[in-house]
């Protein structure tokens, strides 16, 4: 035994075992039917014969539908020792399935028997049954539609019988016709048919669930005969047959030979080969004529023609349409208007050379195709040779000088157009003014003008390549018949980068105006190359460049400006712009002995083009020039140093050995407000009192131990007590105020005391001052050096000891307390301990 699978109710796993030979006939599946309707259920039973009892009395029978394993509804042991299991399957939803009866064998499942189940629907009745008698195959061919698919194998059979009373009774049966698999048609051979006798025909569909029949068709085989289509031919022209008129076609046909003995009629349909027109039907046509002239068609138009025939007057079926026959109707004479223009020049006094141009304008949609043009003098017939016979749209010929008119016609095989007279008018009309052009795009040009007065009846605009290679044969022209317009668009034969000469001529009733010319481009190119740069002169810091402007080029936009670019060795770039008339430039500000790259760019409205690069090197400085520059630089440095030294020497200095003393003559201490110390707050009169004289000088004096003088008060509370330390020397009065009494010149050696401030910084009492009523001027002379009385503390005795300063009783001095002096309210002395050695 070979194990194919394992089974478990929980895991739904399955191991299929091949049937050993001893178990091939152990089980059998019984079904009421193997085919059911789709969606119906079915009951099945499986019986295990007693021969398999050695498999065990409690062996369990299992079922499998497709791949799904399930238990039976019940399992019982029959009287003969066999075991039977039944199962009712769920509704079948698949057209085909496989049912298996299995036996559990240990851990595996053994298949005992299998049955195939089918599910579907009964066949629908076939419909649209039709039959045709085909004389080619000499058989009756019937076809039908089988109806919807029923999911079951279905057989179709075409059944028929003969009858003499419109198929009411059946006389002789005809052999059934069974089509090939998948076909929906079948043919009954001629030997089973009576061509002129009724017969009943139907189609029967049959499968395992039922049978379906189509409605019965009663017919006579010859009444449903279908002929083959005729063959169409074009009727060739011959002496007996006149050629067709414009818009007509001559054709003939040939019937199918097996149908020559059958009376029939035919139909013809036609359709233009080009376009979307529908088919037009013509008929009936009797076959006896075998030819026909079809008229009412468009001239010079290709048509597709088809024909079919039917048995007539007896019943029959229309044949298929014949293959298409393509014929073209005859063309008619051209129906056109010829617009003309000319150029005329005198060859000699008796002969003029005329170049005539024309353009055909069709006046009818179906005008005949033009095959050529004829130019003749007026009044001449076809026997006289024409001046021109051409297929082109221009012609050159000679005329006598007195000739003023020719006739132009277009022709084809059907005839000629109406003659167009061409009158060579003299130019006596007013000209156009302000002719101008504008490019709309690279392939079109607007041409405008100012209409003259009186208004022309039209204009002729001609254009072609301008110089240096004008060619009249390549000239394009057009005529505007509206004299009120003031511009027109030229779109034919316009290419970019080409110079065009445009001519506009006004047309009047009996004359023409002089032609006006203008040259224009539809698109111009950028300059093809740039002038070559040349170095004319060069110096240490400059370079002179020059170039030769290029001659104007055809199709190139005129230059608008030049741009010069130059770059040094450090990749620093510079540029300047010049107008288009410039021919040179001098570059300034260059560095000596330096390398530069220079380029010239020529620009226009259409673009710009660069020249090749010019490399140049400026000249180096000479040795003498270098020496001069170094000398100048040294002088400049020396000058700067001298200016700095003079400024340093002349500015006021702050020297601790020689302090800066303010100039009493220009002192502003009279308006000075002292700072009130934090330690003391004095109630002093205002310094802005106009009665108080200004203070001009304060001097610090030295302290010396001495005995009190006879004028000093011993009363410490009095206002005239002499202090032990001279704190300040105060000069009062305005030295700028002139004295009312003449004063002798004062000596610089005289000491003038205006007031002394006395007191000790360590004493407990307030400071005092000694005021002197001297009228001696403050300054004896104008000298910048300080006087000995202005810095008394620096003046020492010959022995090096400080000179004591004792008030003189002869001086007119008033001694009083220090607080009475307004300016000295904030006076303090610091560093008294350092004054002992002075």
C-alpha angles and dihedrals in degrees: 000000000000116000114227102171149345128240133217128165092213098046096031089224120156136199113193118211126202114240113260113220092250090061101043093100099032099098138033132189118220120200130178087220137348094219125060137164115277107266096024125117128229136203121226135181132202122203125196113204122230089251086078096052092107086074088076137282092250098047111146121228115217133191131217125193109191102316097333115103119206142161124255123251093245139352123202140170114241126218093259090058096257123128123229131194125187130196135180108215121219119251109299112239098173124074092229133024141161122235118199133190111212138183125213110239110185106296094344138069122238118204110223103176141354136205131189118230125205126197127186145103136285113267119270119235112268114242143191093048112181135166135201130192107229112200092190095062091024092227140111109249118199128185135182145171114255098210129228121342113264099194092238132096105269129191122209123203129185107217127188143164139189122252139176101199105057092286094300092125130031116231111167127009119228121219112270116255114221115194124217118268110286095011123121098196137066136184127224111209121238093248092068093049137089102205096207099032127092119252134183118228133183140154124237123201119196137181137155093283100047152304134277128198131198122226112277118258118211116197148142111240094227091051090064097045115140117205127213115251119261124248118250124217135181112243107242116224115255138164089265094050120061116223114261121264120247108285094025136103131201117212141159135194140207123219125228107271099229089056097052092104092051120088110233146157130220141211129212126204130185138189134180108258092223122050134028102280117141127240117281116212123219123185171295096289119187112227093222092078094054090190135062140184111222113200138171092068129134115267120248091014129130115229134193113221129193134177138196134181139205136194107268144223087359119065118279146141124265114251121235118272114272121244113281121270114206115213131165123218120235116267126239130225115286114275101199144132114231116214109202140194132172147193120212133189131174115246095181136338091280103035133058127194111223126193108195124196128187142174125204116227111192113229095189130047091227098041114153120262113265115237100179149333133247128204115196137163110258116275097020122126131218092271091072116075112254123242088235134009107179145140091218126093095242138048137186121211142151125251134180112264092246093054112106104170144044133177124237124196136172119220145186136168091287096055144277134301124247110289116261113210116218113203118192101221125196120244105249102129128103116274129239121259136211098019110189140164136211127189112234094184136333091283104043140050133200113221117195136179142169109256114237126229122282096040116248120237090230147334137242114214118191127178138175142147113311129221142343088039110024115170124188092199090063093049117127122201143170137188125231111203094190108088093190096069120100101194142024137195120242112207105152120095095352115146130175123256092025126118112230129196109215122196125191121191123184118224121214132184099271102002145029133236127238116278119252121210133206134170122222146162125219089208132000129209130230116259110290093218140003128235113269116252119235129189108231102173135353135194139175096280103012142050129196116216130188139180138183114238115236123244114259114271127216112253092015122116114241116259117261102185147340127237122203118204124188130178129194129215091272091059092250109151129208132178142181133192125228132184121257094258094062119112103178147014138200115220111213132188096044122152119246118255091011132137120234134183115211129192132183121213121195114203135193136167090271096052145290138274129203126222127222116280120266116209119203138167124210121231121267123242117263122242094249091051090050090052091050091051092049090049092050090049091051092050090051092052091047092050091052091050092050092050091051093049093048091049091050093050098045100047119091113273129215105217119172089213093049110028120200109261117200119238107258091207091062099033121135096197089115088077096037118122112203122228115255109233121231091232095054135035114195127192101218133165117262118275090219090070105127091213094063116091118232122260115235109171141026121189129182115224133196127262118234132180107242141145121265115266126235091259095052117102120233092206108102092198095053127097096234100057112132111237123222097232129048104224102180145355112227126197115198133188136056111281090195091063109094118233120249092218125058112256127200116240109276122230120239088231094060117101116222116195118192097170142343127214110213131189145095124259089217096047121104095225130077122268122263136209134213114217121202124201095213119149094198111131115256095234123038094197144351105271129142093217117092117249123241090249092054094062102027095160090066094054112093131188119254088262092054096253124120117264112241115240109218123173115249117231090215093062116093096240132151116209117208145145118297094236090067088068106081099201096052097058091107097037113132133167121216128186096029089154089068095057097070095086097050 
